[in-house]
Amino acid sequence: MDLRQLRYFYHVAKNGSFTQAAEKLHIAQPALSMHVRRLEEELGVSLLLRGARGIKVTEAGNRLLKHASLILDELALIPDSVRDQSTAPRGFVRLGVEGTILDQLAVPVIEQASSLYPDIHIRLIESMSGYLLDWLQRDQLDIAIIDGRHDTKGFAIHRALSEELCLFASTGFYATKELRGDTQDFSELSTLPLIVPTPPHALRQSLENAALLGDVRINPKVEINSYSRIKELVRLGLGVGVLPRNSLENNDDKTGAFDIWHLKNPTIERDVYLAYSTERPLLKATLAMAQLSWNVLRELVRSGEWIAELSDESDMPPLDHGLAQR
């Protein structure tokens, strides 16, 4: 057995697929299969069950996977341990950001990282929170900025901020002409043609939870996950939407002004979190980018660029606070 075989087996087991593991490792799939098969022959046990629906790890394979995780984690820590800790963070960091947060966060994070950590190469990946957590679990991401509440098994998830969700419509829209004041009862949503994200989008889940709490039935007219497309459809008078207040009042995408209402009974918020895996160590570059991402999220709120409320300081992640502090 050698480290290469162990690493190959680890990635196949974690990805549940020879194809995905081969792509990640930049190796031909037949060669990858051969190395894993030789490892099985050397150990005299079956490590993986290969089927039409993918790969399943055997009991023996799970035992080896635990050893492999520890060994590879220790191996990954060697460079940072050996180098002078005063050296600047360097390396490759994969940062996943929920699509509706990306526009607000991407530029300031990359701008500050370029200034503070010129030797860190950032790969920024946009997707829905559920996919980001799945990729984080599969070691396809190092850090994720997500919204909504999720299963935290195997993750550290720290709430950075909360933002209000508001009802909005194009000015003079027929279905909202009778609405008075700047605050509406959540039950009004049951009478309006809603344009909202699809399940299991975190914003849609917040709406469903509030509807259940208030015994309100909501019947979406259109379901679409893009915030910009929701705003465009609402601007065209095809329905009303519910989106974060920040995305409506900081309206730089030229989709037009809206009538905006706060919601009550209940009010609705979405939370934004920093997430990373607790099943493997964070390297110096990852620690630096995690701390920087956290700092930027909070700076945006303090400066008024993001209309939201900061979480309590007790939610601060236990990262290396000597990195990227401001």
Protein Blocks (a to p, Z undefined) as FASTA:
>chain_A
ZZklmmmmmmmmmnopaklmmmmnopafklmmmmmmmmmmmnopafbdcdfkbccddfkl
mmmmmmmmmmmmmmmmmmmmmpcfkbccedjddddddfklmmmmmmmmmmmmmmmmmmbc
cddddddfklmmmmmmnopafbdcdedjddfehiacddfbdcdddddddehiaklmmpgc
jbdcfklmmmpccdddddfbfklmmmmmmmmmnopacddfbdcfbfklmmmmmmnopacc
dddfklmmmcckonopadddddehiaddddddddddfkbccdfklmmmmmmmmmmmmmmm
mnopagcddddfklpccbdfkgopZZ
